[in-house]
Amino acid sequence: MEAYKNRYIAGGISALLSCLLLLSCSSEDFRNGGNCGRFGEYGGSICFGVLPDGMADTRVVASNGGGEEYTAGQFVLRSQNSSDTLCVRAIVSDGISPSGSGSMAATRAMPVSEGNFYDMFHVAAYWNKDGQLVEEQFYMDEDVSDSGNNLWNCADTYYWPGDGHTLRFYAWAPVDAAFSAVPQAPTSTLLDYAVPSDVADQKDIVVAATTDIDGNSNAVVPLTFRHICTAVRFETGSQMRAGTIKSVALKGVRTAGVYDMASDTWVLKETVGDFTQQLNHATTGMESAGSEVTAVAQTFMMLPQESLPAGAAVEVVFNDGTEDRILSASIAGTEWPQGDMVTYRISISPDYEFSLSDERMLDAHYEIYLTNLVVSNVPAGKSWTVTAGDNVTIQAQADMNSYAKQGYWTDMNVDSNGQETGSARGTNSYQGTGSGEFPIAIFVPENAGDDTRVVALDVTVDGSVVQTIDITQYAPSWYGSGIGCERIEGVDCPWGFYWTDDFALIYDLTSCDEDSRGSIRQYVDWTKTIRWLASLPGFLGDLFTWIFGDDVPDLSFVEMEESGGFLGFGSIADKITINLGEIQTTGIALSPDNGQGNTQEIYNFEGIQIVNEIISMIESIPGYALDIQGEGVIPTNNAAISCMKLNSWKIIDTGSGYFLTLVDDSNVADWYLPSSDEILGMEDGLNPISGEYWTSTALDDNQHAWKYSSSGGLSQELRKTELHVRAVRKRP
């Protein structure tokens, strides 16, 4: 290297640090300007100057619509052993900047700017001689130091190499950063770095790189420094309560990587680790949003990560004066942008507590989750909102329509012209005030994928998310040739369609209120017109023909006695007799391999679903009396219907009554009772198949259907026997 010293008189190299934005650390750079002095004033040596000119980087962050700071996410940190809830807002802002000016020598984890730049940085000059890179050695490989009067010099003197030569400069600071390797020859531009475990040792690393510069330029060489880490800090939000933040931690994040100065890119290693700061930071409960928790010198200097790994989390230990509370939240999948500052703004609300009284796993099919929302410690009159995503809706149980109360997953209301008129299952938010138990129905769409999924319900008070309630839903247990079964055993039930010739349900309504008796009379009269309606042009005619095909029911087996009224108008029902024994069920659901067809054939047979609606209407009215003649299974309780309810339905308002139809325009049920062939090989590794299960395949004798045993295959069984039921679906 001595051969290249003291050769040519040259101009100086200077580097200007740009102004840095508060809460920032983006690709905002240190910009160059000025010069080392007049020609020859300092002996023509290569020297450096750090000269501020007030130029701030004004990079726009696209994701926030043109501002310099944006919210990257909101998280809820839940205590493991209490109802305390810390809410976290993650703010990403351009550039790294300390909150105040400092000395020229930055210490600890303090971000650097032109006001507190390091008093030393390292420069390596890559020498290209006569068009060939001199690979065996650097032209310059030295630390440069502040020598006063805004000049930076090497201990040795270097001059420009002259015509036919070029120099490319790489510089980095601080010189004592925890690099495990730096370039030893011009064949490398890589810095190998591991984040020190002690935050005091984590430095704000800055790097500069130039293009090739003429070796006889004798002019100022621009050096542009950029931050290559991500600064992470903590501050309080407006809802912070009094207490002590004892520590903050970043857990399960990447800890090491290799940075290429030439391409300004990181390649991270798989190593993950935790970083914790003991703070004992007192909070009064009167803090304004933005009050610092980690001081400037306590800024975490982390590796930038496009997607934080699974298991990455923020953890806060908070003491309210009685005990330590460990609160944590996942930040997996979020981003720490290079050169940006990520600020976690934490708030702790009063001890609001929201939970579901019946916390359970949901099955893979369309699920109506009936539960109580239990709210504690919310003052009377104070409002709150629970919001769901992923097409999930929430509704007060009292507001559920009659079909949903029977277990049908209803989606949309449709008028007599086929036009959708609104949701039949509430909206994605539910509002309430104060504390107590609130009976709700959560309508969760099917999960027809391969993996269990989590549905999040965010609870908002005073505009901030104070808690998230997670609901977990299974995926189907896929088996065989693309068929999957539900995962949770339901209530055992009969196959159905089993009765003697004299089987009848006789409902006496004379003790019921007259309005209800009038409504039932109207509905039964309307059901008698379905065959006629199916013959009419228009939506309703097409609908009934589409559902029933050539077998539109006339419901002649439903008889009604009525009284009152005038000339047939305004009468009320006194007695309704449903003569099920008149229906012969031979010849239905015989397919061994088409469970969808079997299930829908049973469901639509002779208008049984309409009969079930009549039964449901009657049995929702106080005062009715039921007399059962003969022997048989009531049609509301059978295996096929229990499976059909697990699909998504539309409610058609005909103007005279209501009717259900599948949401699927092909009129095919996604979830159905498997046929005798389809059930073979059914398995579930989480909740094993055990015992005997109904298939949808009947024997043509009015008495039996095929059952499946987990230990013995297929055999016949009387249709009135109560067995397990697992609905299945085909892969979408």
C-alpha positions, 0 to 999 in steps of 0.5 A: 500500500505504501507505493500508492501514497504521496503520489498525486496532488488531488482534491478532497472527498467529502460526505454530507449527512442528510437531516433525519426525520423524527421516528424515521429510518428509511432509505433516507441518506447522508448526502455529500457536499462541500470540499476538503479545502482549496487545491493543495491547501492540505497537501493534496491528500484524500480527506473527508468532510461531514457537512450538513446542508439541511437537505432531508430525505423526502421519500414517500411511503406508498402504502400510506398514501403519500405521508412519511409515517403510517400505521403498519398494524395493530395488535393486542397483547393479552396477559397470561394470567389476568384481564389486563390488555395492552394494545399496540399500534405499530408505526413505521416512519421514514428514516432513523433519527434521535429525538434530540441532537447529540455529540459527534460520537454516537454511543450505545444504541443511539440513532445517528444524524448529522448532529451526532455522526460517528467520530470515525468511519472506515473507508476501503477504495477498490482500484481499477488499473488500466481497465482491470480490477486490482484484486489483491489489495485495496488502494485504501483500507483505513479508518478516517477520523475527525480532525477538527474544522469539519475535516476527516483524515486518514493516519496515512496520506493518500493521493489520486492514482492518475489517468487510466485508473478509477477508484470506487469507495465503500465506507461504513460506520461505526468501526467497532460494530459487531461485524464477524467479517468485513472485506479483506480484498476487492473481491468482496463487498460483504459485511457479516453481522450479528446483532449484539444481545445487549442493546447498549452494544447495538449500533446504528450502522451506516454504509456508503458506496460510490460508482467508479470515479476517475483517478485523475478527477481531483474533485470532491467525491460524493459519499452517501451514507445510508442506514442499513438496520431497522430501529425499533422503539417503544412509546405510550399511547393515550390510554396508558394506565398508571404503573411500571413497564418493567421490561420490553422484549422482541422475541423470535426475530432474525439475529444475523445476516450478510449485507452486500454494500454493492447491491444494498441488500441483506441475506438473513441467516435462519438464526432467531433470538430474543432481545430484552431491555429492563426499563422500570419505566413508570407511567402515571396514566396521564401520558399523551400519545407518543411519550417515550418508553425506550429512550433514544439510547435504548433504541433496538437496532435490528436487522431489517426483515421483510416478514418476521418469522413464525414465533416472532412476538412483542412482550411487555412486563407491566406492574400495576402496583400489585403484581407483574403481568406478562403481556405478549402479542405475535408480530409474525409476518409483519415487516421491519423495513430497512432504514426505517424506524418501527415504533410500537405505541403501547396502551393499557386500557382498564381491565375490560374483559370480553370472552365467549361463554362456550369457547370451543373449536368450530367444525369445518362446515358452515357453522352457527356458533351460539354462545354468550358474549361475557363482558366484565368491568365495562361501566354502565352506558359505555359502548363497545363494538365486536368486529369480525372479518373473513365474511363472518357475521355476528347477530343477537340470538333474538334477531335470528330468523326462524330458519337459523333458529332451526339450525340452517346457515342462512346467508341472504334474503331474496324477494319474489323477483329473485333480487337479494334484499340484505343479509339473513345473518346480521353484519360483521359487527355487534355493538353493546354497552356496559357489562353482562352476558349477551346471547349472540350467534356467530355465523362462520363460513365453511373452511374447505381448505387443508389447515385449521384457521383462526377467525379473529373478533376485535373488541373496540372501546373508545376507538381502540382495539382492547382485545381480540377473541380468537375462534379456531375452525377445523378444516375437513378430514380429507380421505379417499378420492377427494372427500373430507368429513366434518371433525366433531361428532354431533347428536345421534339421530335416526335415518328417518322416513320410518313409520307405520301406515297410520302414523300421524301428527295431530296438533290442537291449536285451540289454546294458542293465540289467534294471531299465530293461528291465523299466520299458520292457517295462511302458511298451510293454505299457501303450501297447498298452492305450490304445485299451481305456483310451479306452473306459472311463468316467472321466478317463483315458478322456475324456482319450484320447478328447479328445486322439485323437478317433476315431483312438485308436492301438493301436500295433500297429506296435510289436513287443516280444520279452521274456524272464524272468518267470513267467506273463507277470509280471516279464519284461524287454524284449529287443528292440523293433521300431518298424515305421514303414514300416507307417504310411501318411501320406497324407491328413494335414495338408493344410489351407492355412490351419489351421496349428494343426490341421495341427501337432496332426494330425501330432503325434498321428498314430497315437500318434507322440508315444507312440512318441517317448517309447518311443524317448527312454526307450530312448536314455536307457539305456546299452548299447542297440544300434540297427539301422535298416532301410530309409530314413526320418526318425526321428519324434523329429526333425520340424518339427511336434514342434519347434514343439509343444514350445514350448507349456505341458504337463501330465504325466498320471500314469495309474498305469501310465505317463505322458502329456502333454497341453496345459495349454490346456483347449481342447487347442489349441497356442498355438505351431505350425508355420504353414500354407502360407497363414499363413507368407506375409508372415512377417517379422522386423525384428530377425532377418530371415527368410532362406532356406527354411522348412517350412510345416505343409501337406503334399502328399497323396503321402507324399513332399512338403510345402510350403516357403516361401522368403524370396525366392521364395514357396511350392514343394514339397520332399521331407519328408526335407530339413532346412529352417529352422523358425519357430513362430508364434502368434495374438495372444491 
